[in-house]
Amino acid sequence: MTINFEGKVAIITGAGNGLGRSHALALAERGAKVVINDLGGARDGSGASSEAALDVVKRIEEKGGEAFSHGANVAKFDEVEDMIKQTMDKWGRVDILINNAGILRDKSFTKMNLDDFKLVMDVHLMGSVNCSKAVWDIMREQGYGRILMTTSSSGMYGNFGQSNYGAAKMAVLGLMNTLVIEGAKNNIKVNALAPTAGTRMTEDIMPPEIYNMLTSEAVTAGALALLHEDAPTRTILCAGAGGYASTRLFETEGIFLPADQQSPESILSQWNEISDTSNQKEMMTGAQQSEKFLAKALSSIKK
C-alpha cells in the first residue's frame, strides 16, 4: 500500500524549520495542499520572521505542489481563526492538522520564572487547543479529519529543567484522549507523536554524531502513518533515529477495601497487590475507572 494525500488540505504549525518543515515537505510530496504556519520566532519564542515559512512554500511550489504561508501565533485564537479562514477561502476544506509549533524556556523549577512557565504552556497546550478548536467544526461537517498532537518523552517520563515543557506535552495527551471520543462519530481521528529528532530545539545539547542520527525524516515517516485515511486513533507513537514504539497508560486491577478498612495503613499494607501489573488494562474513557471500582464495591455487597 502506498500512502498518498491527494486532494487533502493540511495545516502544519511551526513548519518553517525542523520537524514541521519536514512534515510539510513530505505531505506536499505525497499530494497534499499545505499551509505553512510559522511565527518565525527564535527557539525561546522571541521575535518573528516569515523568511523560513516562505522558503518552505517556495520549495513545495518548485516541485509542482500547492502551499501558502501564514504567520499566526498559535497562542492567539484570532490569528489562528484568520489562518483557517484563508485556508477555507483558498481550498474549501481542512483535512489534516499537525500541532507542531513549540518553544523552550528550560530552567530548573526553583529558578523558573512563572511567566516562562505560562508562555510555554500557552504555545504548546493552548496553541494545540486553539488550532484544533478552529478546525473542529469544519472536520465534523465534512465527516473527515486527522489531528496530530506533538507530545514528548519529557512529558510522559519527565526531564530535568523542563517542568513547563513536560506539563504542556502531557496536557496535549489529555486533550487528545477526549477529542478521540468526541470526534469518533464524524471520522475524526486524533493521535500523538513523541519525537526524538535533531532540530534547533536540540542541536546544542547533543554531540554532532548523535545529532546527525536523529533525522527529522525518520520522525516524519511516523507522523504520516498517523495521518492517512486508514490511520489508527488514540495512538501515541514514539519515533527517533529509525526506532518506532508506542506508549500507553495502563491501570492495574487493584483491590477493594470495605469501609472499615479504608485507611492509609490498609492501603500501604496491600501495596504489592495494588501495584501488581499482571492484569493491568488500558482505560478507553474516564468512566471505565469508575465502573471498575463500583463493580468491586457491588461485588463485595453481594458476597
N, C-alpha and C positions, 0 to 999 in steps of 0.2 A: 504494500500500500504506500503510495506517495502522498504525503500531506501537502495540500495547497490551500491558499486562501483567496482564490479568485472571487471577485465580487464582494469581498469583505472589507469593511472600513475599520481601521484600528487606530486607537489613540494610545500613545506611549508617553508617559510623563518622565521628565528627566532624560530625554532622548538625545541630548546634544553630545553626550560623552558616555564612555564606559558601557555598562550593560544595556542601558536604554538605547544607545546608538546601535549596538549590536542587534538587539531585538528588532528595532525598526528596519534596519537593512535586511535582515533575514525575512521578515514578514513581507516587505516590498518585493524581494526577490522571488517569493512564492505567490505573488499576485495581489497582495493586499494594497489598498489605498491607505496611506499612513499620515496621521497628524503627528508632527514632531513637536512635542511640548517641551520647552526648556526655558526657565527663567534666565539661565546663563550666569548664575552666581558662582562664587568660589565654593570650595568644599564645605566651608562653615556657613554657607548661605548668604554671605555678604556680596554686594554688587549685583550687576545684571548686564547681560550682553546677548544679542541674538546671533552672533557670529557662528557659534558651534552648531546651533539648530539649522541655520541656513546652509551650512556646509553639508549636513546630512541630507537635506532636501535636494541639494544640487547633485549629490552622488546618486540618489534614487532616480532623479529625472534623467540623468545621463545614461542610465540603464533602461530607460523607457518606462519607468514607473511613475506613479502619481503620489504627490506629497505636498503638504504645506506646513509651515511652522507657526507656532503660537507661543507667546511668551508669558502665558498665565502663571501667576504664583498660585500653586495648588492650595495654599493655605487660605486663599481669599476666594470665597464662593462666587462672588460676582464676576471675577476674572475667569473662573472655570466655566461659568454659565456662558460667557461670551465665546469661549473656545468651542463649546458644544454647539452653540447657535451657528457659528461659522461652519462647523463640520456638517451640520444638517442642511444648511443653505447650499453647500457645495455638493454634497454626496447623498443626502437624504436618509442616512441611517448611521448607526454606530453598532458594530458587531463585537468589537474587542476593546477592552480597556486593560492596559497594564499600568498598575500603580507602582511606579519605579522611582519617582523623584525622592531624593533624600539628602540630608546634610549630617555632618558630625560636629558635635561640640563636646569632645571627650575630656572628662576630668573625674577624679575620684569623687564620690558622693559628698564627702566632707568639704571638698574645695569647690564644688559645683555651684554656680550662680543659678538661682531658680528661673531667671529669665532664659538662660541657656537650656534648662530642662524643658520649659514650656515651648520654646521655639522648635526644638527637635520633635516634641510631641505634635505641635501644630503642622509641621511639614509632613512627617511620616504618617501619623494617625489621621489628623483632620484632613490632610491632603488626600488620603485614600477615601475618607468619608465623603469629602466634597465631590471628588470626581465620580465616585460610584453613585452618589445621590443624583448628580446631574445627568447621568446616562440611564438611570434605573428604569424610569417610566418609558423611555424610548425602547429599551430592550424588552420590557414587559409587553408593550403594544405590538412590537414586531415578532414576538414569540421566539426570540433568539438573543442570547448574549453570552459572552465569555469574559469573565473578570479575573485578573490575576493580581493577587497581593504579593508584595515582596516582604518576606519575613527575614529572620536571621537566627543563626545559632546563638548570637548574643542575647536574643530574647528568650529562646527556648531553653537555653542552658546556662546563660549568664556569662559575663565577660568584664573583668576589672576595668573600671573607668568609663563604663557605658551604661550606667543606670537609666539615663534618659533614652538613649537609643534602644536599649533592651526592653524597656517598658513599652515603647511605641511599637516595636516589632512583635512583641507578644500580643499587644492590643489588636493589631490587624487580624490576628487569627480568631479572636473573639468576634470581630466584625464578619469575617469570612463564614464562621460557623452558622450565624443567624441568617446571613444572606443566602447561603445554600438552601436553607429550609424555606425561606420566603420566595426564592426565585425558582424553585423546582418546577412548579406547575406551568411556568412560562418559558421553560427550556433555557433558563439562565444557570450556567454552571460557574462556580466560584472556587478557585484553587489558590494555593500559595507556593511561592518559590523561595527556598532558602539557599542563596548563592554563596559560593566561595570563589571569588574572581580577583584577578589583579587589575584594579582600576585606580583612579586617582584617589579614591577613598582609602586604599590600602597600600599604595606604592611606597610610602616612606616607613612602613612597619614590617616589610618583608625583604629578605635577601633577593637580589636580582634573579638568581637561578630558580628560586621558588616562585617568585612573582611571574616569571615567564611561563611556568607550567599552568598557571591559573588563568586560562584564556576566557574571555567573555563569550566566545563562540560555543565553548563547551556548556556553559550555563544556558545560553540561548536555545540550544537544542532541547533542553528540558522545558524551557518556557513554552516553546511551540507545541510540545507534546501535551501541554495542559490547556491549549487554546483552540485546538481544532474541533471539528463538528462532533467527533466521537470521543472527546476528552472525558476523563473521569470528573468527579466533583468532590469537594471537601478533601482534597489531597494536598499534603504538604510534601513537596518534592525537594530534596536537598541535592545540590549539584555543584561539582567543582573538580577541575583537573581531570575530567573524564569519568569521575565517580558519580553514581546516582543512587540515592536511597530515599525511602520515605520515613517520616516520623509521625507518630500518633500519640494521643493522650489516652491512657487506659486507666480504668478504675478497678481496684481489687474487689473481690466478692464481699469481703468484710465480715463483720459479726453483728449479732443483735444482743443488746443488753436490756433486761427488763427495768422498769422504773426504779426499783430499789437498788439497782447495781450501776446506775448511770452516774458514775463518779470518775474523776481523773485517775484515781488509783486503779479502778477496774479496767479502764481503757489501757493504761500502761501495762497492766499485768497480762493483757492479751495482745500486746503489740505485734508479736510474731504472726498471729492469726490475721490481724488487721492488715498487715503488710504482705501477706502471702500472695504471690503473683500467679499461682497455678491456675486460678480460674478468673483472671482479670478479663475485662471486656471493654471495648470501645463504646462509649455512650454517643448516640446519634442526636439526642436532644437533651436539654437540661431536665426535662420532665422524667426521663428514664431513671435518673438517680432517685428522685422522689418515689417513683413507682417501686423501685427495688427495696428501699428502706421500709416503705409501707407494707410491702408484701412480707417482709421479715417480721414486722410487728404483728400483722394479722395472723401469720402462721403461728406465732407464739401464743396468741389468744386461743386459737382452735385446739392447741395441744392441752 
